[in-house]
Amino acid sequence: MRYGYVGLGNLGGHLAASLIRAGFDVTVWDRNPEAGARHAALGARRAGSLAELAGEVDHVFTCLPSPAASETVLAGLLAGLAPGATWIENSTLGREDVLRLAGLARSAGLRMMEAPVTGSLAMAEAGEITVLAGGEPDLHDLHRPALEALGGRIFYMGPLGSGAVMKVITNMLAFIHLVAEGEALMLAKRGGLDLATAWQAIAASAGASFVHETEGKLILNGSYNIGFTMDLAVKDLGFALGFGRDHGVPLDLTAQVAQTFLRGRAVYGGGAPSTQIVKLLEDALGEDLRAVGFPPRLDHAGDHGADDHGVG
């Protein structure tokens, strides 16, 4: 099968590269010509437009920053993709967005499958990220080899929309853990503890978490360099609160964390890394959370960063 990949940003670029390295026939397109050129160097064909890509492939993956971007790209693909083609969406969307966009695709004879990912950019780079698939079972079976090229663990969550719900839950937990991480490290600092030793002790305790073992390192280094932005965090927390309203689930802690991220975005800007949310507490108390020996970025050898948290 010939796959297209649209959206070669922080996350999508790694996912597309995994498909190429696995030997799939891949055509790519991105608004940034340099991103397309990098993937062409890996062995992909580089389309000159969305319409050109759509005319060359059997199925297409996308990884985009917002529901509006996904809808725009879908509109550009509809005319060229053959009836029966699958649109596989790696972006993080709300459940209602998934169902609405699936309806638009269906009206043009296309089938949609969602496959948001969670884990880290480093895991995506290594082809080890977790994939949360949703859609009709036969599509999951058809595209499973491609999904396995993207990630180390594939979970079929159920009908369309199920992957979106699960992805938002994982991101919601990650953001809560991130705010808690800052408070824990600040308690250690104000309590006179060595932060490097405190980090190691937490990692070996009941208080350990994926966020602690990954983003905690970037906090202690001071780079905050996770490749995921405040804007994306606010978007995903908004999805979580929407699910809570829809299903009658009080999300008191999530609501508080969402307000914290709104403050962080107001102070540092929407393009600031989401990990920088901890700097709100550092600035308020005039204390930095730095320790020697922690990396400025995470790699797939074990220093896994926080999720895209999507990253995407």
Backbone bond lengths (Angstrom), bond angles and torsions (degrees), N, CA, C in turn:
res aa  C-N    CA-C-N  psi(-1)  N-CA   C-N-CA  omega(-1)  CA-C   N-CA-C  phi
1 M - - - 1.461 - - 1.521 109.63 -
2 R 1.313 114.69 145.77 1.463 121.05 177.52 1.536 108.09 -99.18
3 Y 1.313 115.77 122.48 1.465 120.89 -179.69 1.524 110.29 -107.14
4 G 1.335 114.99 143.33 1.450 121.24 167.19 1.514 108.93 -101.81
5 Y 1.339 116.35 153.03 1.466 119.94 172.17 1.524 107.65 -134.92
6 V 1.342 115.12 124.27 1.461 122.54 -179.33 1.517 108.82 -119.96
7 G 1.333 116.21 125.13 1.458 121.73 -179.47 1.515 110.38 104.23
8 L 1.331 116.27 88.02 1.468 121.16 -172.85 1.529 110.90 -109.63
9 G 1.328 115.76 44.72 1.459 121.11 179.28 1.509 112.06 -80.08
10 N 1.341 116.48 -154.83 1.460 121.20 -176.02 1.515 112.51 -52.98
11 L 1.316 116.60 -45.21 1.460 121.09 -177.88 1.521 111.94 -92.06
12 G 1.320 117.12 -51.96 1.453 120.41 -176.48 1.518 113.12 -59.55
13 G 1.324 116.93 -33.26 1.452 120.09 178.55 1.523 111.74 -61.32
14 H 1.336 116.76 -41.14 1.464 120.14 178.37 1.528 111.04 -69.65
15 L 1.326 117.06 -39.99 1.460 120.05 -179.25 1.527 111.01 -64.82
16 A 1.336 116.28 -43.91 1.459 119.65 177.88 1.527 110.93 -62.49
17 A 1.329 116.27 -40.56 1.463 119.86 179.74 1.520 111.11 -63.38
18 S 1.332 117.21 -35.04 1.466 119.85 177.95 1.524 111.02 -64.42
19 L 1.327 117.07 -40.77 1.463 120.35 176.88 1.531 111.11 -61.83
20 I 1.321 115.33 -42.96 1.469 119.73 -179.04 1.521 110.37 -64.32
21 R 1.343 116.39 -46.94 1.465 120.42 -178.64 1.525 111.74 -62.66
22 A 1.343 116.45 -29.97 1.467 120.24 -179.86 1.530 112.36 -77.38
23 G 1.315 117.00 -3.86 1.457 120.25 175.52 1.508 115.46 95.93
24 F 1.327 117.95 7.53 1.460 119.93 177.70 1.528 110.62 -73.51
25 D 1.312 114.55 151.64 1.460 122.64 175.89 1.532 106.78 -80.51
26 V 1.339 117.82 108.32 1.464 122.23 -170.80 1.520 110.73 -125.32
27 T 1.325 115.41 132.40 1.464 123.09 170.30 1.523 107.27 -114.22
28 V 1.333 117.89 135.35 1.465 121.16 -174.03 1.515 111.07 -120.97
29 W 1.343 114.67 155.31 1.456 121.56 171.27 1.521 108.73 -150.07
30 D 1.329 115.50 140.38 1.460 122.27 175.09 1.522 107.74 -151.20
31 R 1.321 116.44 152.17 1.466 119.64 177.09 1.523 111.63 -61.10
32 N 1.341 115.66 -27.92 1.464 121.19 179.97 1.534 109.18 -89.23
33 P 1.326 118.51 109.40 1.470 119.71 -177.31 1.520 113.38 -59.27
34 E 1.341 117.16 -30.98 1.465 119.74 -179.11 1.519 111.10 -64.71
35 A 1.333 117.16 -36.77 1.464 120.09 178.49 1.524 110.22 -64.16
36 G 1.330 116.28 -43.55 1.457 119.27 177.34 1.516 111.98 -61.90
37 A 1.329 116.96 -39.26 1.464 121.00 -179.97 1.522 111.15 -64.85
38 R 1.331 117.24 -39.14 1.482 120.18 178.93 1.522 110.73 -61.26
39 H 1.317 116.39 -40.66 1.461 119.19 -178.06 1.529 111.40 -77.27
40 A 1.311 117.30 -29.06 1.458 119.53 173.51 1.521 110.25 -63.21
41 A 1.335 115.59 -36.55 1.461 119.82 177.98 1.521 111.92 -65.43
42 L 1.339 116.72 -23.54 1.463 120.44 178.01 1.522 112.21 -83.58
43 G 1.343 116.36 -12.31 1.460 119.18 178.75 1.511 115.29 123.34
44 A 1.332 117.40 0.58 1.463 120.32 177.73 1.526 110.53 -81.27
45 R 1.333 115.95 156.96 1.460 120.31 166.78 1.525 107.21 -84.79
46 R 1.306 116.34 147.52 1.462 121.85 -177.00 1.517 109.11 -113.48
47 A 1.324 116.24 113.32 1.459 120.67 -179.94 1.523 110.27 -79.69
48 G 1.327 116.07 150.98 1.451 120.76 178.53 1.515 113.65 -85.70
49 S 1.342 116.92 -13.31 1.461 121.11 -179.53 1.526 108.89 -160.97
50 L 1.325 115.72 166.95 1.462 119.90 175.35 1.522 110.57 -61.26
51 A 1.316 116.70 -41.67 1.465 120.14 -179.10 1.521 111.07 -62.85
52 E 1.319 116.97 -40.97 1.461 120.67 178.39 1.522 110.53 -63.41
53 L 1.330 116.38 -45.25 1.468 119.94 178.06 1.521 110.34 -58.92
54 A 1.331 116.78 -47.01 1.463 120.79 -176.90 1.525 111.65 -59.51
55 G 1.321 117.19 -33.46 1.451 120.36 -179.04 1.515 114.03 -77.47
56 E 1.347 117.24 -10.89 1.466 120.81 -175.50 1.520 114.00 -105.54
57 V 1.346 118.56 -10.42 1.462 119.67 -169.95 1.528 111.04 -120.56
58 D 1.339 114.84 163.44 1.467 121.26 176.29 1.522 111.83 -91.59
59 H 1.337 115.60 -34.09 1.466 122.11 -177.15 1.525 107.50 -146.36
60 V 1.328 117.16 158.85 1.465 118.95 -176.09 1.522 111.59 -138.36
61 F 1.336 115.86 136.32 1.454 124.43 170.76 1.527 108.88 -96.76
62 T 1.336 116.39 148.23 1.459 120.61 170.86 1.522 109.39 -134.92
63 C 1.343 115.08 149.73 1.468 121.29 173.66 1.519 106.55 -143.61
64 L 1.336 116.49 105.45 1.456 121.98 -166.80 1.529 110.24 -134.52
65 P 1.340 118.00 161.04 1.460 120.45 -169.51 1.522 116.83 -81.98
66 S 1.330 118.70 -11.46 1.459 119.44 -174.89 1.521 110.45 -159.16
67 P 1.340 117.56 160.21 1.462 120.04 174.38 1.534 112.53 -57.62
68 A 1.331 116.52 -37.11 1.468 119.45 179.68 1.521 110.87 -63.66
69 A 1.328 116.82 -41.03 1.469 120.38 178.44 1.527 110.20 -64.89
70 S 1.339 116.92 -40.88 1.466 120.22 178.74 1.526 110.78 -61.85
71 E 1.324 116.68 -41.31 1.468 120.12 -179.64 1.527 111.24 -66.32
72 T 1.330 116.45 -39.64 1.463 120.42 178.94 1.527 111.15 -63.67
73 V 1.335 116.02 -44.99 1.458 119.76 -180.00 1.528 110.36 -66.17
74 L 1.334 116.69 -41.83 1.456 119.46 178.01 1.522 111.01 -56.76
75 A 1.325 116.77 -43.08 1.465 120.25 179.53 1.522 111.15 -60.40
76 G 1.328 116.45 -35.94 1.449 120.32 179.33 1.511 114.15 -74.19
77 L 1.328 116.72 -19.06 1.456 121.28 -179.09 1.526 113.30 -93.58
78 L 1.323 116.32 -24.56 1.467 120.37 -168.68 1.526 113.59 -56.95
79 A 1.319 116.87 -42.18 1.457 119.34 -174.23 1.525 112.92 -69.35
80 G 1.350 115.84 -28.30 1.453 118.26 -173.23 1.509 115.89 -96.66
81 L 1.328 118.05 -25.93 1.464 120.30 -177.78 1.527 110.06 -74.50
82 A 1.310 115.79 138.60 1.462 120.47 -179.27 1.524 110.24 -73.24
83 P 1.336 118.68 146.55 1.463 121.16 175.65 1.534 110.14 -53.40
84 G 1.335 115.46 137.57 1.455 120.77 -177.98 1.513 113.47 94.93
85 A 1.349 117.02 -9.43 1.461 120.42 177.37 1.524 109.77 -66.61
86 T 1.330 115.76 154.51 1.462 121.21 178.50 1.519 109.65 -106.66
87 W 1.321 115.61 133.13 1.466 122.24 169.35 1.525 106.92 -100.32
88 I 1.329 116.41 118.33 1.470 122.23 -177.75 1.520 107.61 -109.84
89 E 1.322 116.13 114.37 1.456 122.62 -171.82 1.525 110.42 -100.35
90 N 1.354 116.38 113.17 1.469 121.72 176.05 1.524 112.31 -89.14
91 S 1.331 118.20 -8.42 1.462 120.94 -177.59 1.524 111.13 -68.91
92 T 1.327 115.32 160.40 1.462 121.11 172.44 1.527 108.74 -89.19
93 L 1.330 116.36 114.95 1.462 122.56 -178.97 1.521 109.54 -127.38
94 G 1.312 116.36 159.51 1.448 120.27 169.44 1.520 110.53 -73.63
95 R 1.332 116.27 158.01 1.465 120.11 -178.35 1.526 111.38 -59.09
96 E 1.325 117.16 -42.77 1.459 119.85 -178.87 1.525 111.53 -66.07
97 D 1.330 116.45 -34.59 1.462 119.55 175.67 1.521 110.47 -63.64
98 V 1.340 116.61 -43.33 1.462 120.67 179.42 1.526 110.29 -58.88
99 L 1.316 116.96 -48.38 1.460 120.34 -176.76 1.526 111.63 -66.96
100 R 1.335 116.58 -38.31 1.474 119.93 179.37 1.530 110.72 -66.70
101 L 1.325 116.44 -45.61 1.461 119.86 -178.75 1.527 111.20 -68.71
102 A 1.336 116.56 -34.02 1.467 119.30 175.78 1.518 110.33 -61.72
103 G 1.339 116.49 -36.60 1.465 120.24 177.35 1.520 111.83 -64.64
104 L 1.332 117.29 -41.11 1.464 120.78 177.46 1.527 110.53 -62.84
105 A 1.332 115.95 -43.15 1.464 119.73 178.81 1.529 110.79 -63.49
106 R 1.321 115.77 -42.52 1.470 121.04 -177.33 1.522 110.83 -61.98
107 S 1.323 116.71 -35.27 1.464 120.28 -178.80 1.525 111.44 -65.44
108 A 1.332 117.07 -19.42 1.461 120.90 177.85 1.524 111.80 -104.61
109 G 1.325 116.52 11.57 1.454 120.57 177.61 1.508 115.05 83.97
110 L 1.343 116.86 13.31 1.464 121.24 -179.93 1.525 110.13 -101.06
111 R 1.310 116.43 153.98 1.459 122.05 176.38 1.527 108.30 -112.42
112 M 1.317 115.65 142.95 1.459 120.15 -178.02 1.517 110.99 -111.89
113 M 1.315 114.89 142.16 1.455 122.75 170.82 1.521 107.34 -131.02
114 E 1.316 117.68 136.48 1.457 119.93 175.72 1.526 108.93 -99.31
115 A 1.319 115.27 143.63 1.463 120.12 179.11 1.516 109.70 -149.97
116 P 1.361 117.68 58.21 1.465 118.82 176.18 1.521 109.86 -62.32
117 V 1.321 115.95 155.46 1.464 120.48 -175.96 1.523 109.80 -122.42
118 T 1.328 115.43 155.86 1.448 120.51 179.09 1.516 109.60 -147.35
119 G 1.312 116.11 146.05 1.455 120.61 179.95 1.511 110.91 148.43
120 S 1.320 118.97 -77.87 1.458 122.99 178.79 1.507 110.00 -179.32
121 L 1.335 115.72 161.05 1.450 119.41 173.24 1.523 110.88 -65.21
122 A 1.338 116.14 -37.28 1.462 119.16 178.86 1.518 111.00 -63.64
123 M 1.324 116.65 -39.08 1.462 119.86 177.42 1.530 110.72 -67.99
124 A 1.328 116.45 -36.45 1.467 119.22 176.17 1.522 110.57 -63.66
125 E 1.316 116.31 -41.65 1.465 120.89 179.27 1.523 111.12 -60.81
126 A 1.339 116.08 -36.01 1.462 121.21 -178.16 1.523 113.08 -87.47
127 G 1.346 118.06 -1.35 1.458 120.81 -175.94 1.512 112.82 71.08
128 E 1.343 117.31 28.58 1.460 122.34 -175.47 1.522 112.94 -117.48
129 I 1.319 118.51 7.83 1.451 121.00 -175.84 1.529 109.87 -70.87
130 T 1.333 116.34 159.18 1.464 121.57 179.22 1.527 109.69 -90.14
131 V 1.332 116.01 134.96 1.464 122.46 -178.60 1.527 109.08 -110.24
132 L 1.334 116.52 131.45 1.462 123.41 -179.15 1.525 108.11 -112.19
133 A 1.311 116.51 93.66 1.462 121.29 -170.92 1.524 111.88 -89.34
134 G 1.322 115.01 144.29 1.457 121.22 174.66 1.521 109.79 -143.45
135 G 1.328 116.73 144.28 1.453 121.00 -179.39 1.509 110.98 142.56
136 E 1.303 116.47 -170.36 1.456 120.02 -178.20 1.528 110.27 -70.34
137 P 1.339 117.58 139.76 1.470 120.72 -174.58 1.519 114.51 -55.67
138 D 1.329 117.64 -35.43 1.466 118.05 -178.19 1.518 111.84 -67.39
139 L 1.344 117.30 -31.61 1.460 119.87 175.88 1.523 110.84 -69.05
140 H 1.322 115.58 -39.68 1.468 119.50 176.73 1.520 110.11 -59.45
141 D 1.322 117.13 -43.63 1.466 120.78 179.70 1.533 111.04 -66.16
142 L 1.340 116.48 -42.59 1.459 121.11 -177.58 1.521 111.75 -61.81
143 H 1.338 116.18 -42.36 1.469 120.45 -172.78 1.523 113.41 -101.21
144 R 1.325 117.18 5.57 1.467 118.55 -178.26 1.536 112.90 -57.40
145 P 1.347 120.07 -41.22 1.467 117.84 177.41 1.532 113.22 -56.39
146 A 1.334 116.76 -39.60 1.465 119.82 177.95 1.524 110.67 -68.54
147 L 1.341 117.23 -41.07 1.465 119.93 178.50 1.519 110.49 -62.93
148 E 1.322 117.08 -37.05 1.464 120.42 179.67 1.524 111.51 -69.16
149 A 1.334 117.03 -24.35 1.462 119.50 173.89 1.530 110.78 -71.21
150 L 1.345 116.37 -30.17 1.461 120.47 -179.44 1.516 112.49 -77.65
151 G 1.346 116.42 -38.61 1.451 118.51 -168.68 1.513 114.78 -138.45
152 G 1.318 113.48 162.12 1.455 119.91 179.88 1.511 113.08 -83.94
153 R 1.333 117.50 -28.20 1.456 121.28 179.97 1.528 108.64 -133.12
154 I 1.330 115.22 129.70 1.464 121.36 -177.96 1.528 108.12 -116.91
155 F 1.319 116.83 123.43 1.461 121.29 177.44 1.522 108.67 -114.87
156 Y 1.329 116.80 121.43 1.459 120.37 173.52 1.521 106.80 -87.55
157 M 1.335 116.91 111.50 1.454 122.25 -171.74 1.524 113.12 -88.34
158 G 1.360 117.93 -20.37 1.455 120.15 -179.71 1.519 111.37 131.28
159 P 1.333 117.83 -152.71 1.472 121.90 -176.45 1.528 112.08 -63.20
160 L 1.318 115.40 167.58 1.462 120.66 177.01 1.532 111.15 -50.74
161 G 1.303 116.14 135.85 1.458 122.61 -176.38 1.509 112.67 101.01
162 S 1.335 117.34 -24.70 1.470 120.66 -178.88 1.523 111.37 -66.81
163 G 1.334 116.53 -40.04 1.459 119.86 178.55 1.513 111.40 -64.19
164 A 1.341 116.69 -38.80 1.460 120.83 179.39 1.520 111.02 -62.47
165 V 1.323 116.94 -43.74 1.461 120.34 179.61 1.523 110.42 -62.16
166 M 1.337 116.62 -45.63 1.459 119.75 -178.24 1.518 111.47 -66.01
167 K 1.326 117.84 -40.15 1.460 120.69 -179.99 1.520 111.20 -63.44
168 V 1.322 116.93 -42.72 1.459 119.85 -179.85 1.525 110.43 -66.10
169 I 1.327 117.81 -35.71 1.467 120.45 176.58 1.525 110.64 -62.47
170 T 1.331 117.00 -45.15 1.462 118.91 -179.31 1.527 111.16 -64.27
171 N 1.335 117.30 -40.42 1.463 119.60 178.99 1.523 111.28 -68.06
172 M 1.321 116.97 -39.98 1.459 121.11 177.65 1.532 110.19 -55.79
173 L 1.317 116.30 -47.97 1.463 120.16 179.01 1.522 111.54 -62.72
174 A 1.335 116.79 -41.07 1.463 120.07 -178.63 1.531 110.98 -62.25
175 F 1.340 118.25 -41.70 1.462 120.37 -179.04 1.531 110.85 -68.78
176 I 1.318 116.78 -38.28 1.468 119.67 176.05 1.530 109.96 -62.03
177 H 1.325 116.11 -45.31 1.464 120.34 179.33 1.525 111.19 -62.32
178 L 1.331 116.60 -35.36 1.459 120.17 -178.28 1.524 111.45 -66.01
179 V 1.321 117.20 -45.31 1.464 119.93 177.56 1.524 110.04 -63.79
180 A 1.332 117.05 -41.33 1.470 120.69 177.59 1.523 111.14 -63.53
181 E 1.332 116.87 -35.67 1.470 120.92 178.96 1.520 110.82 -60.16
182 G 1.333 116.90 -44.65 1.453 120.06 178.81 1.517 111.70 -61.39
183 E 1.328 116.81 -43.06 1.463 119.99 -179.68 1.529 111.01 -65.21
184 A 1.333 116.64 -40.07 1.462 120.15 -179.57 1.528 111.26 -65.12
185 L 1.333 116.73 -45.35 1.459 119.56 -179.79 1.529 111.38 -65.86
186 M 1.340 116.27 -35.53 1.461 118.70 178.13 1.530 111.21 -67.72
187 L 1.325 117.32 -38.19 1.467 119.65 174.84 1.524 110.59 -60.41
188 A 1.335 116.07 -41.64 1.458 119.69 178.56 1.526 110.86 -62.95
189 K 1.336 116.89 -43.34 1.462 121.25 -179.49 1.525 110.95 -63.73
190 R 1.334 116.43 -48.89 1.464 120.01 -179.02 1.539 111.60 -68.92
191 G 1.323 116.05 -22.79 1.462 119.88 178.00 1.513 113.77 -84.54
192 G 1.342 116.13 2.92 1.455 120.11 174.95 1.517 114.54 83.78
193 L 1.335 117.69 14.65 1.462 120.09 -178.53 1.529 110.90 -86.39
194 D 1.318 115.70 151.53 1.456 121.04 170.55 1.524 107.88 -71.01
195 L 1.333 117.43 124.17 1.455 120.28 -171.66 1.526 112.42 -68.30
196 A 1.317 117.85 -35.06 1.457 119.50 179.02 1.523 110.46 -64.46
197 T 1.323 116.50 -43.72 1.468 120.34 178.67 1.525 110.56 -68.14
198 A 1.343 116.20 -38.29 1.461 119.83 178.93 1.523 110.15 -63.01
199 W 1.349 116.68 -41.15 1.466 119.63 178.11 1.523 110.55 -60.01
200 Q 1.317 116.61 -44.51 1.464 120.68 -179.67 1.527 111.43 -63.84
201 A 1.321 116.04 -39.86 1.467 119.79 -179.65 1.529 111.00 -66.24
202 I 1.329 116.97 -42.17 1.469 119.89 177.63 1.528 110.19 -62.21
203 A 1.334 116.11 -42.04 1.462 120.09 -178.84 1.520 112.14 -61.83
204 A 1.328 116.44 -24.76 1.470 120.98 -179.56 1.527 112.27 -100.18
205 S 1.332 116.23 13.72 1.471 120.41 -173.56 1.519 112.22 -118.37
206 A 1.344 115.07 179.26 1.461 120.99 175.43 1.523 111.51 -67.80
207 G 1.314 118.28 -14.19 1.458 121.80 179.08 1.515 114.17 -88.76
208 A 1.318 117.81 4.23 1.461 121.04 -178.57 1.525 111.02 -67.31
209 S 1.317 116.01 152.91 1.465 121.77 175.86 1.524 108.47 -154.79
210 F 1.315 115.39 163.67 1.468 120.33 175.49 1.523 110.38 -58.08
211 V 1.330 117.16 -42.35 1.459 121.26 -179.87 1.522 110.63 -63.06
212 H 1.337 117.42 -43.00 1.463 119.84 178.28 1.525 110.65 -59.40
213 E 1.314 116.33 -45.39 1.458 120.26 -173.47 1.526 112.90 -75.84
214 T 1.329 116.96 -10.05 1.464 120.50 -179.63 1.526 110.29 -118.71
215 E 1.304 118.36 -74.27 1.455 121.19 -176.77 1.523 112.44 -65.18
216 G 1.324 116.94 -26.54 1.465 119.18 175.42 1.515 111.59 -56.64
217 K 1.328 117.43 -34.83 1.463 121.48 179.13 1.524 111.15 -66.83
218 L 1.328 116.62 -38.32 1.465 120.46 -178.14 1.521 111.28 -73.09
219 I 1.336 116.39 -29.94 1.467 120.34 173.93 1.518 109.70 -65.71
220 L 1.328 116.55 -47.28 1.465 120.53 -177.31 1.524 111.44 -68.69
221 N 1.325 117.53 -27.72 1.458 120.61 174.03 1.523 111.82 -76.00
222 G 1.345 116.41 -31.22 1.459 121.27 -178.20 1.514 114.27 91.62
223 S 1.340 117.69 1.75 1.467 119.83 179.81 1.527 111.48 -81.59
224 Y 1.323 117.08 -32.26 1.473 123.66 -174.56 1.538 111.29 54.75
225 N 1.314 118.09 19.55 1.463 122.58 -165.60 1.527 112.11 -83.30
226 I 1.334 116.15 79.94 1.459 120.26 -175.62 1.528 113.16 -102.49
227 G 1.332 118.37 -14.93 1.459 120.10 -179.94 1.512 113.60 76.71
228 F 1.326 116.97 22.18 1.466 122.25 178.40 1.513 106.61 -138.11
229 T 1.326 117.88 136.64 1.456 120.82 -166.73 1.522 113.98 -102.97
230 M 1.336 114.06 164.54 1.463 120.87 173.64 1.525 110.90 -58.99
231 D 1.323 117.02 -41.36 1.466 120.31 179.32 1.525 110.78 -56.93
232 L 1.330 117.03 -45.20 1.461 120.39 -178.96 1.526 110.96 -67.17
233 A 1.323 116.91 -37.20 1.464 119.69 178.58 1.527 110.92 -63.95
234 V 1.329 116.43 -44.20 1.470 120.56 178.53 1.522 110.18 -61.99
235 K 1.332 116.73 -42.09 1.467 120.76 178.74 1.525 110.67 -59.64
236 D 1.329 117.12 -48.74 1.462 120.66 -175.54 1.527 112.07 -68.88
237 L 1.330 117.11 -36.34 1.465 119.34 176.26 1.528 110.50 -66.80
238 G 1.327 116.48 -33.44 1.461 119.84 174.68 1.522 111.62 -63.45
239 F 1.347 117.28 -40.41 1.460 120.27 175.18 1.530 110.40 -59.52
240 A 1.329 116.57 -44.43 1.468 120.29 -178.05 1.525 111.09 -62.22
241 L 1.323 116.83 -44.57 1.460 119.69 179.55 1.524 110.88 -65.09
242 G 1.331 116.81 -34.81 1.459 120.06 176.02 1.520 111.86 -63.54
243 F 1.337 117.25 -42.64 1.464 120.63 176.48 1.527 110.33 -60.76
244 G 1.339 115.61 -40.95 1.460 118.96 179.46 1.517 111.87 -60.15
245 R 1.331 116.58 -43.94 1.467 120.31 178.10 1.524 110.78 -63.98
246 D 1.342 115.94 -43.49 1.463 119.79 -177.07 1.522 112.11 -62.04
247 H 1.324 116.58 -35.15 1.465 120.43 -172.91 1.523 113.06 -108.21
248 G 1.331 117.42 8.13 1.458 120.45 176.44 1.513 114.02 67.11
249 V 1.339 116.98 33.18 1.473 121.00 -179.88 1.524 108.88 -106.42
250 P 1.347 118.23 116.11 1.469 119.19 176.03 1.531 109.81 -64.71
251 L 1.316 116.29 128.90 1.469 121.28 179.58 1.529 108.62 -121.62
252 D 1.327 115.47 63.64 1.461 120.25 -174.51 1.525 112.31 -60.72
253 L 1.321 116.70 -46.56 1.454 120.16 -178.13 1.524 110.96 -67.19
254 T 1.317 116.84 -40.98 1.466 120.93 178.23 1.522 110.76 -62.47
255 A 1.325 117.09 -40.50 1.460 120.37 178.96 1.522 111.21 -62.49
256 Q 1.320 116.45 -39.97 1.466 119.88 178.75 1.530 110.82 -66.37
257 V 1.316 116.49 -42.61 1.463 120.31 179.15 1.532 110.61 -65.84
258 A 1.330 117.19 -36.54 1.461 120.40 177.25 1.529 110.74 -60.81
259 Q 1.331 116.71 -40.41 1.464 119.93 177.58 1.527 110.82 -65.71
260 T 1.316 116.87 -37.63 1.464 120.96 177.50 1.520 110.36 -61.27
261 F 1.330 116.92 -42.52 1.466 119.94 179.44 1.523 111.59 -70.64
262 L 1.310 118.38 -32.43 1.459 119.35 174.08 1.531 110.66 -62.81
263 R 1.333 116.59 -39.98 1.472 119.96 176.44 1.525 110.32 -65.62
264 G 1.331 116.24 -42.62 1.454 119.55 179.32 1.516 112.27 -60.90
265 R 1.327 116.27 -41.22 1.460 119.84 178.50 1.528 111.18 -65.72
266 A 1.334 116.34 -39.40 1.462 119.95 179.56 1.535 111.23 -63.83
267 V 1.325 116.49 -36.30 1.467 120.69 -176.80 1.524 112.00 -81.20
268 Y 1.324 117.51 -45.64 1.468 121.16 -170.59 1.530 114.03 -105.64
269 G 1.335 117.15 -12.71 1.454 120.58 180.00 1.508 112.49 98.62
270 G 1.330 115.83 151.75 1.454 121.25 -176.64 1.512 114.05 -65.48
271 G 1.346 117.07 -24.45 1.452 120.19 -179.87 1.508 114.04 -87.27
272 A 1.331 117.84 -3.20 1.471 120.75 178.80 1.523 109.69 -68.19
273 P 1.331 117.46 150.27 1.462 119.08 179.03 1.524 111.40 -63.60
274 S 1.320 116.16 141.96 1.463 120.07 -178.09 1.528 111.85 -61.00
275 T 1.329 117.19 -30.63 1.462 120.51 179.42 1.529 111.65 -62.34
276 Q 1.318 116.89 -22.57 1.459 121.19 -179.48 1.526 112.09 -68.49
277 I 1.326 117.65 -4.51 1.465 119.84 176.35 1.517 110.84 -57.17
278 V 1.333 116.83 -29.17 1.464 121.45 179.57 1.532 110.97 -66.26
279 K 1.327 116.79 -24.60 1.467 120.14 -179.43 1.520 111.83 -66.40
280 L 1.329 118.15 -21.87 1.468 119.45 174.14 1.530 110.49 -55.74
281 L 1.327 116.14 -45.48 1.464 120.67 179.84 1.521 110.76 -71.44
282 E 1.331 116.93 -39.74 1.474 119.93 177.64 1.528 110.47 -59.37
283 D 1.324 116.63 -46.66 1.463 120.58 -178.50 1.528 111.24 -66.92
284 A 1.326 116.29 -40.10 1.466 119.51 -178.27 1.526 111.78 -63.84
285 L 1.311 117.27 -34.84 1.471 121.29 -176.72 1.518 113.51 -101.06
286 G 1.336 116.74 -5.30 1.456 119.59 -178.92 1.516 113.05 66.04
287 E 1.321 116.56 31.89 1.477 122.37 -178.64 1.518 108.92 -127.62
288 D 1.336 117.22 128.89 1.459 117.66 173.01 1.525 109.38 -95.15
289 L 1.305 115.15 155.03 1.461 121.99 -178.49 1.523 108.52 -110.18
290 R 1.324 117.49 74.80 1.451 121.75 -175.38 1.529 110.39 -117.60
291 A 1.329 113.60 145.31 1.459 120.19 175.92 1.520 107.94 -148.31
292 V 1.297 116.06 151.26 1.463 121.79 -178.69 1.531 109.98 -79.11
293 G 1.342 115.69 143.13 1.459 120.11 171.53 1.515 115.38 98.33
294 F 1.338 117.43 10.55 1.465 120.30 179.66 1.524 109.33 -110.07
295 P 1.354 117.58 144.18 1.473 120.90 -169.96 1.527 112.99 -79.63
296 P 1.351 116.56 152.52 1.468 120.34 175.68 1.524 112.95 -78.13
297 R 1.319 117.25 -16.83 1.458 122.04 174.82 1.519 107.64 -149.13
298 L 1.325 115.58 167.81 1.451 120.67 -175.21 1.514 109.98 -108.66
299 D 1.316 116.06 144.75 1.454 119.83 178.22 1.514 109.86 -123.67
300 H 1.337 115.35 169.93 1.457 119.70 -173.62 1.515 113.34 -80.17
301 A 1.326 116.83 4.47 1.465 118.39 177.87 1.519 111.79 -80.21
302 G 1.314 117.25 -0.03 1.453 119.21 178.06 1.508 112.72 146.50
303 D 1.335 117.79 -22.87 1.454 121.72 178.83 1.511 109.59 -87.59
304 H 1.338 116.11 72.67 1.464 120.05 -175.34 1.512 110.47 -80.60
305 G 1.311 115.90 127.30 1.456 120.67 179.37 1.516 111.32 -81.06
306 A 1.330 114.08 171.92 1.448 118.06 178.19 1.512 110.00 -65.75
307 D 1.299 113.75 161.93 1.455 121.47 -177.25 1.513 110.42 -48.47
308 D 1.304 112.10 164.93 1.446 117.90 171.95 1.477 108.63 -47.09
309 H 1.312 128.07 -20.10 1.454 131.75 -3.05 1.489 103.33 -68.47
310 G 1.473 110.49 22.47 1.383 146.89 -146.86 0.766 140.97 166.65
311 V 1.815 63.97 10.99 0.955 48.64 -165.72 1.424 129.89 -31.36
312 G 1.461 117.54 129.05 1.363 138.85 -173.69 1.404 119.79 130.39
